[in-house]
């Protein structure tokens, strides 16, 4: 009896030690991937922009200088000015905060709910799995953009509602990914050993199953943030996103599109900013996936 | 196979009831009343009450929900508050446009995505491979409405080759199709590349090479056929996304599609059109998923045999009551 009780403990220690060296190995593999490191570097720069926009932006994002409207990029306004004479670069820097806050918060919500549902469905199986997965199917059946549009339209276009709308749209992917990872992991011997020692289901899920199912979830977080940034800019573009005058990349594009024929720079820079941010999170996610599971790398 | 399709169809009905409940609740419990938007400030309380009675809005939520479900089975999605036409007619009219864009986009994505994916895999780490990989990840990262604006800037404003908005001639469809299809082209390319790379490393490819088969035959007959399943999956997923993603692009090109109908409907709380449009899109997406699953079986004999096997096994082991017990 004593012997069987000590086995999972040993396994636990082994997993913990193995985890540390495995993390080092993953980190080493990640650093070898140049594209992923570039992605990480861009994310760090964007995070600095989002954390200290007041220190980086040369002008107030809302300051209108009607005499200086439609100014071509120059030393004074490196990305030019918009139809109200506002500095495009300053609005981009502040817009970075809006996009990242919405993207990261939405994915945090999606991840928390999705992983919980996926764990419960995958671990308990049977009727619980069936009911939860049918609810997920309902959310998956509605095209993501349309779901976002209808939630925002129903609740109103404020930043918390946008976070909720995008989070709910992204949640099913987390539930499905977690569920399939959990189904594979729960059949492993160490889970059986933990069960034999009388560990509660909650402990088995949180201590053994979830930590070993994390790889695809981590990758999905990065890819999810990329998609969330795209979705929020799309919603803002059609007038259902961040309300004015808060600067947001999608709404900058939306207001600038009317001047596309004469002032190309007003819509070019916000688009490049969205693309760079999404590009960075995609590269980072790709790199993480290759580092976490080298078998997937081709 | 028939049983599988039937089971999926039954499941689809349940899921659709859930979708209707979800969309119905969101519109029902959202702030603001449709009569305020539709009738305007000048309407009297009596006018508003008459509007509510006429459209069945005076009934309790659950009654409205079941009436909607019942009417839905007859193809009746209500009457549009703004045009007073049946919502289903407006939806079908607009859906035809969205579906056409989606079809053109997916055709573009399949041609370009599979073509570049195969070349990338066959010439791994070559300059073409590197360029197409970077372009693919850029394509996935680009907001499609921005790409649309950039294409308008280049092909309509600067070069003057293609029209910027509307759907009057075939030329009008080119830019929207490329815009909507950009992201799916990228993901189809990436999937084709990775599954082709896996396929061309298999033993049967070495055997085919040893037999002296031509390279083109090896790539398309031996490798591609075995790499096609994940590619079909990604095409199916992307086609579903296109229907939703077209909503934003339709705004860029001023195209009267389903997405624009829903967005315009939401602004005036035109519930029958919004509910009907979203449910309709969900039904189409579910059918596409079903078609993709059935396609697997036709493309891959291994999957086809999975559908057949349980039946033949049962016949051998339990000839008399097997089917009933497993039904």
Interface residues (C-beta under 8 A of the other chain):
Chain A: X134 X135 X137 X138 X139 X141 X142 X143 X144 X145 X146 X147 X149 X150 X151 X153 X154 X155 X156 X226 X230 X233 X234 X237 X238 X240 X250 X253 X257 X260 X261 X264 X267 X268 X270 X271 X274 X275 X276 X278 X279 X282 X283 X286 X298
Chain B: X11 X14 X15 X16 X18 X19 X22 X23 X26 X27 X29 X30 X31 X124 X137 X138 X140 X141 X142 X143 X145 X146 X149 X150 X152 X153 X157 X193 X194 X197 X198 X240 X241 X243 X244 X245 X247 X248 X251 X252 X259 X262 X263 X266 X267 X274 X277 X278 X281 X282 X285 X286
